[in-house]
Amino acid sequence: MLCTAIAFVLFFQLIAEVGPARATVITYVNPAVAVALGVGVLGEPLTPAILAAFVLILSGSVLATRSGLPRPQADPGTLAPGAGQPPPGTRRPAPEEFRPAPDPPARQLRSADRPAVPD
């Protein structure tokens, strides 16, 4: 139970660091790690089909974590090294779509909506 709690804490830190879309890739890599440990530690056979699946899993994970947009090319003479980067040790703010929505304003009850209270 303690190991599960530690794993959850680490996973939530990973989500905070790289974002939820990239953090889920770890679930795709998990079977590949299990196969590698099974072959290395338990001496299980490594068949060509397992090896092909291992390569497909890792390739898919690399493709899933790549950005679909090309990186903008900056003029090397205009930016100092590290310009535009947050200071070390600071967290990136969460994107707008992942921030919780504000609570709606409290609704005022009309007299017709109020429950009848006997006098």
KOLTORDO-621851 format. One record per residue (C-alpha): z, y, x. Coordinates in nm, 2 decimals. Example, Ala and Ser with C-alpha at 12.3 -4.5 7.8 and 13.67 -1.06 7.14 Angstrom:
% KOLTORDO-621851
z / y / x
0.78 / -0.45 / 1.23;
0.71 / -0.11 / 1.37;
This chain:
% KOLTORDO-621851
z / y / x
0.00 / 0.00 / 0.00;
0.08 / 0.24 / 0.28;
-0.26 / 0.17 / 0.45;
-0.43 / 0.25 / 0.12;
-0.25 / 0.57 / 0.09;
-0.34 / 0.67 / 0.45;
-0.70 / 0.58 / 0.38;
-0.71 / 0.80 / 0.07;
-0.56 / 1.09 / 0.27;
-0.82 / 1.05 / 0.54;
-1.10 / 1.02 / 0.29;
-0.99 / 1.34 / 0.11;
-0.98 / 1.52 / 0.45;
-1.33 / 1.39 / 0.52;
-1.44 / 1.53 / 0.18;
-1.29 / 1.87 / 0.26;
-1.46 / 1.87 / 0.60;
-1.81 / 1.75 / 0.52;
-1.84 / 1.78 / 0.14;
-1.84 / 1.51 / -0.13;
-2.21 / 1.42 / -0.10;
-2.19 / 1.34 / 0.27;
-1.85 / 1.18 / 0.25;
-1.97 / 0.91 / 0.01;
-2.20 / 0.77 / 0.28;
-1.90 / 0.60 / 0.43;
-1.92 / 0.36 / 0.13;
-2.27 / 0.26 / 0.24;
-2.17 / 0.20 / 0.60;
-1.86 / -0.02 / 0.50;
-2.07 / -0.34 / 0.45;
-2.24 / -0.29 / 0.78;
-1.90 / -0.25 / 0.96;
-1.77 / -0.57 / 0.78;
-2.07 / -0.77 / 0.90;
-2.03 / -0.64 / 1.26;
-1.66 / -0.73 / 1.25;
-1.73 / -1.07 / 1.10;
-1.98 / -1.15 / 1.37;
-1.77 / -1.01 / 1.66;
-1.42 / -1.11 / 1.56;
-1.47 / -1.42 / 1.34;
-1.78 / -1.56 / 1.50;
-1.99 / -1.57 / 1.18;
-2.36 / -1.63 / 1.22;
-2.59 / -1.33 / 1.25;
-2.91 / -1.43 / 1.07;
-3.24 / -1.22 / 1.07;
-3.18 / -1.13 / 0.71;
-2.83 / -0.99 / 0.78;
-2.97 / -0.80 / 1.08;
-3.25 / -0.65 / 0.87;
-3.00 / -0.55 / 0.61;
-2.77 / -0.40 / 0.88;
-3.06 / -0.18 / 1.00;
-3.16 / -0.08 / 0.65;
-2.80 / 0.02 / 0.57;
-2.77 / 0.23 / 0.88;
-3.12 / 0.39 / 0.83;
-3.04 / 0.48 / 0.47;
-2.71 / 0.63 / 0.57;
-2.88 / 0.85 / 0.83;
-3.15 / 0.96 / 0.58;
-2.88 / 1.03 / 0.32;
-2.69 / 1.26 / 0.55;
-2.98 / 1.46 / 0.67;
-3.05 / 1.79 / 0.51;
-3.38 / 1.80 / 0.31;
-3.44 / 2.16 / 0.42;
-3.58 / 2.25 / 0.76;
-3.35 / 2.44 / 0.98;
-3.44 / 2.80 / 1.03;
-3.55 / 2.88 / 1.38;
-3.37 / 3.19 / 1.52;
-3.50 / 3.40 / 1.80;
-3.31 / 3.28 / 2.11;
-3.26 / 3.63 / 2.23;
-3.10 / 3.77 / 1.91;
-2.80 / 3.55 / 1.86;
-2.51 / 3.50 / 2.10;
-2.38 / 3.14 / 2.14;
-2.16 / 3.05 / 1.84;
-2.27 / 3.35 / 1.64;
-2.24 / 3.30 / 1.26;
-2.00 / 3.00 / 1.31;
-1.64 / 3.01 / 1.17;
-1.37 / 3.02 / 1.43;
-1.25 / 2.68 / 1.55;
-0.98 / 2.52 / 1.34;
-1.08 / 2.69 / 1.02;
-1.21 / 2.52 / 0.71;
-1.53 / 2.59 / 0.53;
-1.48 / 2.73 / 0.18;
-1.58 / 2.49 / -0.10;
-1.92 / 2.56 / -0.26;
-1.90 / 2.74 / -0.59;
-1.99 / 2.43 / -0.79;
-1.69 / 2.25 / -0.66;
-1.43 / 2.52 / -0.73;
-1.23 / 2.47 / -1.05;
-1.33 / 2.68 / -1.34;
-1.08 / 2.94 / -1.46;
-0.88 / 2.85 / -1.76;
-1.02 / 2.99 / -2.09;
-0.83 / 3.27 / -2.25;
-0.56 / 3.17 / -2.49;
-0.68 / 3.16 / -2.85;
-0.50 / 3.37 / -3.10;
-0.40 / 3.18 / -3.41;
-0.48 / 3.34 / -3.74;
-0.23 / 3.32 / -4.02;
-0.45 / 3.06 / -4.19;
-0.44 / 2.85 / -3.87;
-0.06 / 2.85 / -3.84;
0.13 / 2.56 / -3.98;
0.33 / 2.63 / -4.29;
0.70 / 2.67 / -4.22;
0.94 / 2.63 / -4.51;
1.17 / 2.93 / -4.55;
